[in-house]
Every structure is written in C-alpha cells, then in structure tokens.
Amino acid sequence: MIASALLSAAVAVADQGSADMGAFGRPLRLLDNDYYKVDIDLRARIELADFETLESSQSYTVRGIAGVGSKPIYGLSAYAGVRSTLAIAGGQYFDTVEAPTGQSPIADPEDTDLNQLYARYQNADLLGADLTVGRQRIALDDHRFIGNVGWRQNEQVFDAARASTSLGIDHLSLLYGYIHYASRIFGNQGPPATRDFRSDSHIVRVGYERWSIARIAAFAYLLDFENSPGNSSNSFGARATGGAPVTTNWTLSYAASYAAQTGAGDNPVDYVAHYVAAEAGATRQGIAGLAVGYELLGSDDGEARFVTPLATAHKFNGWADAFLDNGGVNGLRDLYASITPQLPLGLKGGVIYHYFWSDHASDALGYEVDGILQRAFGPHVTLLAKLAYFDGRTESLPDRWRMTFDAMFQF
C-alpha cells in the first residue's frame, strides 16, 4: 500500500545491517564472515515540537545500536546487542519521563539498555521450525498491534519466546509467542504510565500468502499487564492485503483489517470495541502513487476504547502524535489521503492529509497535514526530514506541529 509504505519507511529500523561490504565494495571480514555478523545503527536527530498551550521544545539526540550475531550452526544461532540514547543540551525539551517542564513533549529520554539478547533455532526441514527465546524485536503485519516503535530513539523490544512453523505446507505460517516483559521506549523511567509492561501475554497469528492479490492472516492477541491493567485486552481479528498490475503503467493495491476486542485480566472495565481499517491505492509508474484510507478505533458508548498498547503508534493517525491514546474513551475515526510523487535526484517523499472525528458522538477533532522527504547516499547513509501540523478543534487537543531531521548510518 502506498500510504502504508510511506509510513513504514519513516519508522523503519533495519533488522539486518549491511556489514558485508566496505566503502570500495570489498568484504569487511572483521564485521561479517563465516562465523558472525556485526550490526551498527547510528541515528542523529534534531526534533522540534510546539504545542499551542506549551512552550516549544528542541531536542538534539544521538542513538546508537551495536550488536553481533553468530551464523547458524546446525540451525542454532545467537544474537546480542545494546542501545544507548544520548541527549545534547537535554534541558531544552520535555522527554516525557521527567517532571513536567511546561515544554512540548518529545519522547526520547536518555537511556542505555540491552536491546536484544536471544538464542534462535531454525530448521527448514523440520516443518519450517523457527524458535527464538530471549529479548527480541517483534513486529507483525503493519505494526498496528505488535511493533518495535522504530521511529523513536529508544526501541521497544520484548522478553519473549516465539515459535513459528509452516507445518510443511507451502505459503502457510503459524506463529505463537509468549511475552513476559515489554521494554518500552521510555526506559522504565518516570511515572507509572511510562513504565515497562510486566506481561503475561500470548500472541497467535496464522498467515497464508499464496496469491499476491490476497495475502491473508488471522490473529489473536491476548494481552495481560500486571502493572497496566487498563491496557489488558483480548483482540481477535483478520487482515488481507494485495495488489496487481491492471495495465502496463498502473498498479492497484489494497489493505483491510478487522478486529473485535474485550477487556482482559484485571482490566477494571468490561467492554467490547471494534477496529476497522481499509486502504486502496493506485500507482502510475514514473509519476506518482495515490491512496485513500479509513481507520476506526471504536468506543463502547464512551466508556472504553479499542487499545493497542504494543503498537508502533506513531505510524498511525498522524505524525504530530495527537492520538497516541487512540482517541481516549470516545474512540477515533481517521479518514486520510496521500500522494507520493516520483521525485528527481534520488529523493523519496510524499504528503498525507488526515481528518479526525470521534467514534462516540461523532465530534470533529481536527485535521492534520504530514510530509516526508528522504534520500539515501549509498547503502549505509540516509538523510530524512519530516513535518507534521495538527489543527485541533477541541480544548483538549491543542494545535501542534513537529519537525524532525535525521541522519542515519547503518552497517
């Protein structure tokens, strides 16, 4: 999908680096050889935020991730990596975990932590078995329910056991995961709302991808958080995506999702809420891509809303981050359109327009315009600029804008 691809490009964190080639195309044997591979991911960021009711913030941060993974031996491998985020002149912004400063929030607190540490077993001849145990990155489908929040400087990772298999059937995938702990982007600092989740959660996904015109999946996400019972929930749903060329120059694509959710565990609210997402796109080769979409995060009569506590929330409902709470108890409806023109000089970018209103009572909430522009310089370096402006229609949703400049190096 066009809009989804644009969003994914903006939040992507590379699962694998490109450590096999040097600046002149020669293999760097110390970084990638027959025994191990080293990953290096550096990102320097300037982010500016200005909320109508708060003072402006300016953050200058550098994030580094370094890891090393062994190459499989009889299907067994291991990986270890650390992550550190450093703020330069850090007092110029509110990092969301310190005491409120009256400044606009930018959720990139300083933190150093274990990013990943896991053991993995893979065997294509054993029904496609794939088992990973330990701290790991998990990102499923479009990240709407389970994601790594790759846009923020501190990545979300999980202490989990995850197993998948094809059962020996082509195009089929079955996944089960148990999440014991969710290490969130706030570094387990600050007030309870920003702390890591102590979890007793199960994720199940069944996918079948035989046809490019219809890749389908069914899922159940049974989330139970000891220290955040209001986010404990059971979600059951399905997703379909696909696309096909219709002429020599035109390609059509679509994505559609539905889920129903109830409270779970010690959630104090007994509710039922629904999720609907649909997007259709068309691409004209060499000119532009267009897409329109709709997303519903339903409300149960204003008592509770559909929650997605493990999502890459920044990817959805506008980059100004006005609706990280999915619209609160009144829920949210988001109608959007995007254009991604073919740009010269190796540039990639686009513009997205959102119109928001609540699910319960259908109150107008505002509109947002987002833009992104990026350019890669070889396989390792990328520069990116992103702008978001939200025009709120209620006192609780003030006007706001964000501007971000990134320089990224991945190896």
N, C-alpha and C positions, 0 to 999 in steps of 0.2 A: 504494500500500500504506500501511496505517495507521502501522505502526511505522517504515517507511522514511521516510514523510513527516515524522514527528515528528523523526527523526534529521536529516533534511535541513534542517528549519527551524532546528535547533540549530547546524549548521555552515555555513549558507549565507553566502556573500559575494556581494553583488549584482554581476552582470556589467555592468549598466547602472544608473546613478543615476536620480534623478527631478528633474533640474535644470531642467525646463521651467516650473515654476510657483513663484511666490513665496508668501509667507505668506498673502496675501489672494487667491490664485488668479490673479494676473497673471503673464504670462510674464516670466522674467528673461532679457532678450535678451543680456546680457553673458555668461551662462552657457550658454545654449542658443539658437542661432539657425540661419540657413540655411547657415552655414559650418563651425561647430564646436560641440562639446558638452563641458562641463566636468563631471567627476565628483569628488565629495568623499565620503570614507567615514571617519568617526571612530568609534573604539570605546575607551571607558574600561572597565577591568576590574579587579575585585578577585577574586583566586583564593586559596583556602585549601586546603592539602593536608597530610595527616597519615598517614604510613606507620607501622605498628606498630614497626618496627625503626629508624626515623629520627626526627629532630626535625621538628616541624611547620614549614611554610613559609607565608608570606603575601606575595603579590605584588600590587603596585599599578602597573599599566601603562596607557599610552595609546598607541594605534596610529592612525596617520593614513595614508590613501592619497589622493593627489591625481593626477588625470590629465586630459588633454584629447585629444579625438579629432576629426578632421576629418570632415565629412559627405561621403559618396561623390560623386565627380565622374567620370562615365563609368565607374563601378564601382570606382574607386580611392579608398582612404582610408588614414589612418594614425592611430596612437594612441601616446601617451607618458604614462607615469605613474611616480611614485616612491612609496615606502613607508618609513615610519620608525616604530620602536617605542622608546618611552622608558619606563624603569623609575623609579618614585619610591620612594626608600628601598630600592634594589635589593638591598642586602645581606641582606634578610630571607627570601630564597628561593634555592634552587639552580636555576640556569637551564639546566642540562644541558651547557653548553659550558665553564664554568669548572671549576677543580679541585674535586672533591667536597668539600662543606662539612658533610656529615653531616645535611643537611636533605632533606626530601622534594622530589622534582623537580617543577618547573613549567617546561615547555619554551617559555618566552617570553623569549629573550635580547634585550638591546638590539641594534638593528641599523638601519641606513639603507641602502637599496639601490634600484636601478632595479627597479620592479615589472613594468612592461610597456613594450615598445617594438617596435612591429611595423607592417608595411605589409600591406594587405589588398586583394584584388581579388575582386569579386562580379559575376556576370552570370547572371541567371535565364534569359536567352535562349540562353546557351551551355551547354546541358545542366546548368543549375543550378550552374555552376562557382563555387567559393569557395576562394581560396588565401590563406593567412596565413603570413608569414615574419617571424621575429624572436622576441623574448622575449614570451611569451604565456601566458595561463591556459588549461589544458586539463582538462576534467572530463567523463568519459564514463560514461554509464549511471548506476549508483548509486555511483560513485567507488570501487568495490572494487578496481579495478586501476589506474586513472588518475584522480587527483583533485588539487585545489588546496589541500587541508588548510585549508579556510577557517575552521575553528574556532580555530586558533592565531593569535596576533597577527601572526606573520610568515608570509605566504602562500607556498605552493610554486608556482613558475612554471617555464616551460621555454623554453630557447633551441631553437627548432624550426621546421620547415617543415611545414605541414599543408594538405592539399588534399582537397576533397570534391566530389562530383558526384551528380546523380540519373540521369545518362545519359538524361535526357528521359523517365524513367518515373515516373509518379505514385507517391508513398509510398515510393520507394526512395532510399536514401542509401548512398554508398560513401565511405569515408574512408581516407586514408593519411597517416601522419605520420612524420617523422624527427626524433628527439630527440638533439640534440648535447650538451645540458647541462641538468641538473636543479638549479635553485636551490632548495634545501630550506629548511625553517623555522628552521634553526639559524644561518643567516647565514654559512655556510662557516667556522665558528669551532670551536675545541675539538678533541677527539680525532678520529682518522680516521673513527670510526663516525658522527659528526655532520656530516661534510663534504659539500658538494655532490657530485653524481654527474657524473663525466666520462663521457659516454654515447655509444654508437654503436648506438642502439636504433630499432626500427621498430614502428609500431602500425598495425593494419589492422582496420577494422570495416565490416560490411555490415548495414544495417538495413532492415526492411520494416514499415511501420506503417499498413497499410490498414484494419485492424479494431481497434476499441478493446478487443475481447475477447482479442486476440492480437497484441501488438507484439513482433516477434522480431528478434534480432540474432545474428550470428556474428562472432567476433573472433579475432585472433592478435596477441599482444603479445610481441615478440622483443626482450628487454632485455639489453644488454651494457654493463657498467660497468667502466671501466678501473681505478678506484680502489676498487671494492667487488665483487670477483669472486664472492663468496658470494651476492650478490643477482642475478647474471646468470642469466636463465632464459628459456625459451620456453613460453608458455601459449597453448593453443588451446581455445576454448570457445564456448558459446552461452547466450543469455538470452532469456526470454519473460516478458512482463508483460501484465496486462489486468484488466478488471473490467466489471461490468454491473449495472444495477438488476434486482432479482428481484421486488420489489413496489414499491408507491408509496413506502414508507419505508425499505426495506432495499436496500443495495448490497453485492455481494460483489466481492472483488479477490484477485489472487494475483501472485506473482513467483517465478521459478525460474531458477537458473543452474547450469551445469556447466562445468568446465574440467579439462584434464589438463596437467601441467607437467613439464618436464625441465630439467636444468641446461644452461647455455649458456656460450659464451665461455670464459673461464679459470676457471669455477667448479670448485673442487677436488673436488666431489662429483658422481658420476654417479648420478642418482636419478630416480624417477618418483613424483609425488604428485598427488593429485586434490582438486578443490574442488567442493562441492555446497552450494547454498543454496536453501531453499524457504520461502515465507511465504504464509499465507492470512489474509484479513481480512474482517470484516463491519462495516458501518456502519449504525446506526439513526439516521435523520435526527432531529436535535434532541435526541438523548440521548447517544450515545457510539459510539466505534469500538473494536473488539476485534481483536486479531491474535495469531497464534501463528507461530513460525518456528524454523528449524533451519539451522545453518551448520556445515559440515565444512571444516577446513583440514587436509588429510591429511598423514600421515607415511609415509615409506618405511622401515618397520621400525626407527624410532628413529634413523636415520642422517641424515635431512634432512626438512624440512617444506616445505609449499607457501608460497612467499614472495610478498608483494605490496608491493615497496619504494616504488612510486609512488602508493599508495593514500592516501585520506583515512582513515587507520587509526582515528582517534578515533571515527568514526561507527559502528564495529562492535565487538562483543564487550565492551560496557560502557564507560561514560564515566569510570570510575576509571582506565582505561588500564593494566590489569593484563596485557593480552595484545597489546601493540603488536608483539611478536615472533611473533605467530600461534601461540603455544604452544611455541615452541622446537622442537627436533628431534623431539619426541614429538607434535607437531601439536595440534589443538584441535577439540573439538566444543562447540557452544553451542546450547542449547535455551532459547527465550525466549518471553515473552508480554507483551502491552502492552494498556493501556486508555487511551483519550483521550476523556474525558468532555466534553460540551458545557458550557462554563463561562459564568457571567454576567459582566457589566461589561467585555466585550471581551477577556477573558482566554483564553489558549490554553495547554494543557498536557497532561501525561499521566505515566504511570508505566510502567516496564519492569522485568521480572524476568528474570534470566539464571541458568541453571545450567550449569556448565562441567565437562568432563572431557576427558582426553587422548585422542587418537586411538589412539596406540600404547599398549597395556597397559590402556587404559580407566580410568586412575586418576582419582578425584574430585579436582577442583582448587578448587572453591569455588562460591559464588553471589554475585550482585550485584543490588542494587536501585537504580534510577535514577529521578529525577524532574525535570521541567522545567516552568516556568511563565513565560509571556511576555505582554507587552501592547504593542500599537502605539498611538502617540499621533499620529494623522495619518499622512501619507505618508513622513515623514522620521525620526521618533524611535521607537525601540523599547527597552524595558527587558526584561531576561531574568535569570532565576535558575535555576541548575541544581545538582543534588546527586547524588552517586554514592557508594555504600558497597559495598565488596567485602569479603567474608568468605573468606579463603584457607584451604585445607586442607593446605598443604604449607609447609615452612620457607622455600622459595624464593619463595613467594607470600604475603607477609605481609598481614594485614588493612590496609585503607586506605580513606580517604574523601577526596573532593574537593567543594568548594563554590565556585561561581562566580556573580558578579554582574556583568552587563554593562549599560552604557548606550551605545546606538548611534545615530549620526546619519548618514544617507545622503542625498546630494543629487545 
